[in-house]
Amino acid sequence: MDIDTSALFAPIVINGHTVKNRLSVAPMTRITATEDGRATETMTRYYERFARGGFGAVITEGIYTDQAFSQGYVHQPGMTDEVQANAWKPVVSGIRAHGALAIAQLMHAGAISQSNRFRDTTVGPSAIQPKGEQMAFYHGKGRYAVPAAISDEQIADVVTGFAESAARAIGIAGFDAIEIHGANGYLLDQFLTDYANTRSDRWGGTTQNRVRLILETLKAVREKVGAEVPVGVRISQGKVNDYGHKWADSERDAEIVFGSIADAGVDFIHVTDFEAWQPAFAPGGPSLMRLAKQHAPKAAILANGSLHNIDRAVAALDDGADVLTIARGALANPDLPRRLSERATLRDFDPVILGPIANIKDVELAM
Ligand SMILES: Cc1cc2nc3c(=O)[nH]c(=O)nc-3n(C[C@H](O)[C@H](O)[C@H](O)COP(=O)(O)O)c2cc1C
């Protein structure tokens, strides 16, 4: 490989925390927790390999935040009480032992929940059946249920769930940082999405209203974890149940979304697209990572999407990204940073790892 990858190995400081390089593992749900949402030994071994392989940061899979409507998948891990928080301790120690930053991704599945041991029904911004079909590799089948329109009181509970889970993730489990999942079609993104949110109250209508739940969640998390903990938000247009979605007001929406998240005091914004370098809207226009940097210049920008293409990863650092997050490429190469620094070849991702069910496989742990 003859690309100059040295830029990927420059450290960066995010809200006082040094990340040793620009390569992070992207969040990946692997449904390998116990039935009651405790992280397992297998997960400890799985996550530890990425840190040992040289990644500067590891973002966990989406962790559910309350014992009401947040759980999305059977065997998904939670952060809803002390027992679940304690179960994360060995995972966090394994990541930190190799000098990587441990970031907990907190998520509420909302209307696209496929399995929830606390509730038989789902909630969303409005009682509208989600597009698409449930994911078979997470044990799903058929269409999503029609959610009930979430009440104001339940919205307050959602925010509290995120804030208290963040406090447990930092205070009990020992994570370094929090990522709020505002992307990919889950509850916070359902609020942001015009066709999923037809509310006429302060949570619906304009883009500014539709982004409000993300902002309120961010503020509540910040209040609980304090000024010194890096707190970020993940944002996308595409969704697991609607890959091609685009914001109706394109660059104006990007300005409102990223600008208001910046104003609410975010430390990092994690943007994701199928190919991070592609124009976010019209051909020839700026990428989502460029727009995020433009409207949130003080935040670190984490960019995701097919960046196992290392040429593109290096180039992304000149297109608004500060850190690159890698999902499939990290499954294929849990030691991707080490391979790059030793100029070893990268392995191609083999989808067999994720089938028929996306749980962590023994073959991975042997990699
Ligand atoms: C098996 C799997 C599970 C995923 N789970 C999550 C998740 O829990 N949270 C999240 O924000 N993104 C999740 N993603 C999306 C990835 O973080 C990433 O955006 C996507 O794979 C594209 O990045 P890549 O091109 O590097 O693979 C998942 C992706 C895969 C392949």
The ligand as a Gaussian input file, in Angstrom:
#p B3LYP/6-31G(d) Opt

LIG

0 1
 C      -23.889000      -5.456000      12.158000
 C      -24.040000      -3.978000      12.215000
 C      -24.636000      -3.405000      13.330000
 C      -24.798000      -2.024000      13.423000
 N      -25.319000      -1.482000      14.576000
 C      -25.308000      -0.135000      14.747000
 C      -25.649000       0.440000      16.001000
 O      -25.935000      -0.241000      17.002000
 N      -25.635000       1.779000      16.104000
 C      -25.295000       2.589000      15.047000
 O      -25.300000       3.805000      15.187000
 N      -24.946000       2.059000      13.840000
 C      -24.923000       0.729000      13.684000
 N      -24.494000       0.187000      12.488000
 C      -24.067000       1.059000      11.398000
 C      -22.565000       1.233000      11.396000
 O      -22.130000       1.967000      12.541000
 C      -22.099000       1.978000      10.129000
 O      -22.771000       3.203000      10.048000
 C      -22.344000       1.205000       8.845000
 O      -21.966000      -0.140000       8.954000
 C      -21.539000       1.824000       7.700000
 O      -20.162000       1.882000       8.050000
 P      -19.091000       0.953000       7.310000
 O      -19.156000       1.340000       5.871000
 O      -17.769000       1.288000       7.947000
 O      -19.490000      -0.462000       7.520000
 C      -24.357000      -1.196000      12.370000
 C      -23.760000      -1.773000      11.246000
 C      -23.581000      -3.149000      11.158000
 C      -22.892000      -3.723000       9.953000

